[in-house]
Amino acid sequence: MTIDKTAIRNAATVIVLRDRMGDPSILMGQRGANAAFMPNKFVFPGGAVDPDDATVALASPLNDLCHSRLNDDAPDGLQHALVTAAIRELWEETGLILGVPGAWDHDPALDWQSYAATGHRPAAAPMQFVFRALTPPGRTRRFDARFFLVDADAIQSDLDDFTHASDELSHLQWIRLGEARKFDLPFITEVVLAEIAGRVTETSAPDSVPYFRNNDEASLFLRLYGREMPD
């Protein structure tokens, strides 16, 4: 498949927070020196939505408020693919499993076969939509990225076992939240870290979701509120 380098691709990123009530840390890895997008930078696991992500059934859905906010200023129906892409990218880039034990009721797409082989089904209930950022114009690649916060207690596998990870990220490690800015980070990652640090002990969904939107006209810092869904 040929990728249009000028197109804005929808993407999903996962921030896994460990020991949030004690000495919180986050999982990050380093992109390769030859990567087309953000080479050498330390980032959270994540990547672009694949077409097959929309076809994957979830064992549990994203909560209604986060689902609604994902729909703000976005095509209707994209929410499901964003959530499943986040789970898939976490598995591919770190080898960590976000899901619940269970067998699939259909043959998984190629990109999901290794995840399904672990005996788990993807589950979105532990995920919180906490940030959105659109890559500025002029970059080699542009992504409309949604960031999801996940408590490490929701991970089904060994938090320190990265043996099933792909080679997209090197130096995978848990970094203390207060020390993360010592690493070589993209600007937007620093902004996201500040948001996370400000609500590390808050387990409920945020009052609103920050949206850092960069387009040809301006760079805007907006807020996504969504709406409460009826009971």
N, C-alpha and C positions, 0 to 999 in steps of 0.2 A: 504494500500500500504506500502510495506517495503522500507525504505530509506537506500540506500547504503551509510554508513557514510564515506567511503573512496572516494566516487565519488565527483568530483567538480560540483556543481550545478550552473547554471546560475541564477542570481538574479538582482533585480532592486531596487533602493533606490531613494527616493524623498526628495529634499531639498526645502522646501517652504520658500521663502524670503518675509518678510512683511516690508512695509515702507522702501524700499531700498534706496530711495532718501532722507530720513529723518533720523530716528533713527532705522536702520535695525535690524530685529530680525529673528530668525529661529525657526521652530517647531521641538521639540525633546521630547523623552519620555525615560523612564527607563525600561530596560529589567529586568525580574524577577530574583530573587536570585537563582532559580532552573533551569534557562534556560540552555540548553546544549551549546549554543553559546553566548559568551560575557555576562555572568550573571552580573547583577547589573549595567551595563554600560548604559550611556545615548547615544542614537543613533537617527538617522533619521528614519522615517518610511520606511519600505521596507521588501523584502523577496524573496523567490525563485520563479522562473517561474513555473506555473502549465501548464499541457498539454492543458487545455481548453483556455488558454490565446491566443493561436495562432488562435483560431476560432472567436474571438470577432472583430466585425467591428468597425472601428473608424469613428467618425463624421468628423474629420479633421486629416490629416497625420502629422507626424513629418517632420520638414523642411529637404530639400534634403541633405544639408551638414551634419547635425547630423545623418541622416539615413546612409549616406555613411561611416561616422566614426565608427558607430556601427558595420559595416561590416568588419572593419580592424581586421585581426587576429581572425576571428570568422566565424562560419558556415553561409553561405548565407541563408537568409530567417529568421534568428533569431530576426531581428530588431523589427518586429511587436509584437512578443510575449513579448519582453523586455519592450516595451512601455506600452502595455496593463497591464502587470504585475505590473508596477509602479503605474498605476492609481488604479488598484484593491487593492494593498497593502495600498496605502494612504487611501482609503475608509475604508478598514477593520480595520486598526490600529488607525485611527484618527476620522473616521466619516466625513471627509471632501470630497467634491465632486469636482473632476476635470473633466469637461465635458461641454456639452451644453444641454439645454432642448430638449427633443425629445423622441419619442417612438421607441422601438426596433422592427425590422422587422422580428425577429425570437425569439424563446424561448431561454432565456439565460441559460447557464450552471449553475449548482448548486452554484458554488462559485461567480457567477455574479448576482444571483437573487435579493439579497438585494440592490445591486447598481441599477439595472434596475428598481426596485420598486420606486426609488426616482424620476423617470420621466426624467432621463438624459441619454445621450449617451456619452461614453468616447471620449475625444478629445485630440490629441497630439500636436496640433499647438503651445500651450503656452510652451512646454517643450524644454529644451536645454540639450543636452548630454555634461557633463562637467568633468567627472572623471570616471576612471575604476580601480578596484583593485582586485587582486587575492589573496585570503587568503593563508598565508604561509603553507608549509607542516607541519605535526605534530599536527595540531589543531583537535579538536573533530569533527568539520564540516568545509568544505571548500567551498567557494563561489567565483564565478567570477562575481563580482558586478559592475553594471553600475549605475552611479549617475546622476540624472536628476535634473536640477534647474528649479523651477517654481515660477513665481511671484504670490504673494498671491492674486492679483487682478483677477487672472484667476479662483480662487476657487468660486464655485457657492453657497456654503452654508455659514452659520455664522462661521467666523473664530475662535470664542471662544466657539463654541458648540461642545463638544466631546462626547455627550450622545450616539451616535451611534457607538462609537469605541468598538472594542473587548478588551479583557483583556491582550493582548500581551504586550502592553506598559502601564506602570503606570506613574503618574506624568506628563502627557502631558502638555506642556507649551511652550509659546513663550519666547525665551531666547535672550537677546540682543547679537548681534554678537560679540561685544567686550568683553562680559562676559562669553561666552560659555566655554572657556578653564578652568574655575573655577570648572566645573563639572567633574565627573569621566567618561572620554571618552576613547574609543579605540584609539590606535595610529593612525590608518588610518583616523579616523574621524578628528583628529587634523590636519592632512595633508590636507584633503579636506576643512576644515574651512579656512586654510591659503589661499588656492586657491580662495575660494569664497570671502574672505575679500579683496583680491587683485583686484577683478573685480566686486565689488558690484554695481557700477554705470554703468557698461557696459551692455547694453541690447542686443547687438548682440552676435552671437555665438563666442566662443573663437577662437584664431588663430590655436590652436591645443588642443587636449585633453590629459591630463596626464594619463599614464597607469602604475600603480605600480604592476609589475608582479613578483610574488614569485613562484619559482619552485624548484625542487631538486638540480639544478645546481647553481642558483644564484638568488639574488634579483635585479631586474632591474627597473629603472625608465625611461620609454619610452614615446614617443609622438605619438598620432594617428592624422593623418592629413586628411584621407579620400580624397575625390576629389570633385571639383565642378561639379555639374550635368549640362548637356547642357540645354539651354533654349528650 
